[in-house]
Amino acid sequence: MRRSLTRQERLRRSTDIRELFSAARRVESRGLRLLFRNNGSPTTRFAVVVTRGSGGAVKRNREKRITREAYRSLKATIRPGVDLVFLVVRRGSAFAERQAVMGQLLGRAGLRVPDGMTRP
């Protein structure tokens, strides 16, 4: 599986992201929220949002980079056909901690494929 995020794997339209904020299911843990819903396609789409209270643009962009990299390491274990938004509400997590929290959130939401299986 490709580790990079293709155009089809990104939530790019602001209307799609707004719809997720208004109608998606949510799971929360240690400074990170996961908003998700089925999208009816075989592709899982993803976006990162960092709250403005998390510091200046440089700090918010760093949080986005860490979150995107953690998602890339987990995306092979996520079931297809879901729109995801990770909302970072508390900054300062290291990569390993962010990856662990994201894995927990995906598991609690029921979005992980069974152990030992990965998506193609």
C-alpha positions as CSV (number, residue, x, y, z in Angstrom):
1,M,0.0,0.0,0.0
2,R,1.2,3.5,-0.8
3,R,2.2,5.5,2.2
4,S,1.6,8.8,0.5
5,L,-1.8,10.5,0.5
6,T,-3.3,10.7,-2.9
7,R,-5.8,13.4,-4.0
8,Q,-8.6,10.8,-3.7
9,E,-7.6,10.1,-0.1
10,R,-7.8,13.7,1.1
11,L,-10.9,15.6,2.2
12,R,-10.4,18.8,0.3
13,R,-13.7,20.5,0.0
14,S,-14.8,22.7,2.9
15,T,-18.4,21.6,2.4
16,D,-17.4,18.0,3.0
17,I,-15.5,19.0,6.2
18,R,-18.4,21.1,7.4
19,E,-20.8,18.2,6.9
20,L,-18.6,16.0,9.0
21,F,-18.6,18.6,11.8
22,S,-22.4,18.8,11.7
23,A,-23.5,15.2,11.1
24,A,-20.6,12.8,11.9
25,R,-20.2,10.5,14.9
26,R,-17.4,11.5,17.3
27,V,-14.9,9.8,19.5
28,E,-12.5,11.7,21.8
29,S,-9.3,10.9,23.8
30,R,-6.4,12.9,25.2
31,G,-6.5,16.1,23.2
32,L,-7.7,14.5,19.9
33,R,-11.1,14.0,18.5
34,L,-12.1,11.7,15.6
35,L,-15.2,12.7,13.5
36,F,-16.2,10.0,11.0
37,R,-19.0,8.7,8.8
38,N,-19.4,6.3,5.9
39,N,-18.9,7.9,2.5
40,G,-20.4,5.2,0.2
41,S,-17.2,4.8,-1.8
42,P,-14.3,2.3,-1.7
43,T,-11.9,5.1,-0.6
44,T,-11.2,6.4,2.9
45,R,-10.8,10.1,2.9
46,F,-9.0,12.1,5.6
47,A,-8.4,15.6,6.9
48,V,-6.7,17.2,9.9
49,V,-8.0,20.3,11.7
50,V,-6.1,22.1,14.4
51,T,-7.9,24.5,16.7
52,R,-6.7,28.1,16.6
53,G,-6.1,28.1,20.3
54,S,-3.3,25.7,19.7
55,G,-0.8,28.5,19.0
56,G,0.5,30.3,15.9
57,A,0.6,29.0,12.3
58,V,4.0,27.3,12.8
59,K,2.8,25.3,15.7
60,R,-0.5,24.4,14.1
61,N,1.3,23.2,10.9
62,R,3.7,21.1,13.0
63,E,0.7,19.4,14.6
64,K,-0.8,18.7,11.2
65,R,2.4,17.2,9.9
66,I,2.7,14.9,13.0
67,T,-0.9,13.8,12.6
68,R,-0.7,13.2,8.9
69,E,2.5,11.1,9.4
70,A,0.7,9.1,12.1
71,Y,-2.2,8.5,9.8
72,R,0.0,7.3,7.0
73,S,1.5,4.7,9.4
74,L,-2.1,3.5,10.3
75,K,-4.0,3.8,7.0
76,A,-3.4,0.2,6.0
77,T,-5.4,-0.9,9.1
78,I,-8.4,1.3,8.5
79,R,-11.4,-0.1,6.8
80,P,-12.3,1.5,3.4
81,G,-15.3,3.7,2.7
82,V,-15.1,6.2,5.6
83,D,-14.6,10.0,5.8
84,L,-12.3,10.9,8.7
85,V,-11.4,14.2,10.4
86,F,-8.9,14.3,13.2
87,L,-9.4,17.4,15.3
88,V,-6.3,18.3,17.4
89,V,-7.5,20.2,20.5
90,R,-4.3,20.0,22.5
91,R,-0.9,20.3,21.0
92,G,2.5,19.1,22.1
93,S,2.2,15.3,21.5
94,A,5.1,13.4,20.2
95,F,4.7,11.3,17.1
96,A,4.6,8.0,19.0
97,E,1.9,9.3,21.4
98,R,-0.2,10.8,18.6
99,Q,0.0,7.5,16.7
100,A,-1.1,5.5,19.7
101,V,-4.0,7.8,20.5
102,M,-5.1,7.7,16.9
103,G,-5.0,3.9,16.9
104,Q,-7.1,3.8,20.0
105,L,-9.7,6.2,18.6
106,L,-10.0,4.2,15.3
107,G,-10.4,1.0,17.4
108,R,-13.1,2.5,19.6
109,A,-14.9,3.8,16.5
110,G,-14.8,0.3,15.0
111,L,-12.9,1.5,11.9
112,R,-9.9,-0.9,12.1
113,V,-9.7,-4.1,10.1
114,P,-9.3,-7.3,12.1
115,D,-5.8,-8.0,13.4
116,G,-3.5,-9.6,10.9
117,M,-5.4,-8.2,7.9
118,T,-4.5,-5.1,6.0
119,R,-6.1,-3.3,3.1
120,P,-4.5,-3.7,-0.3
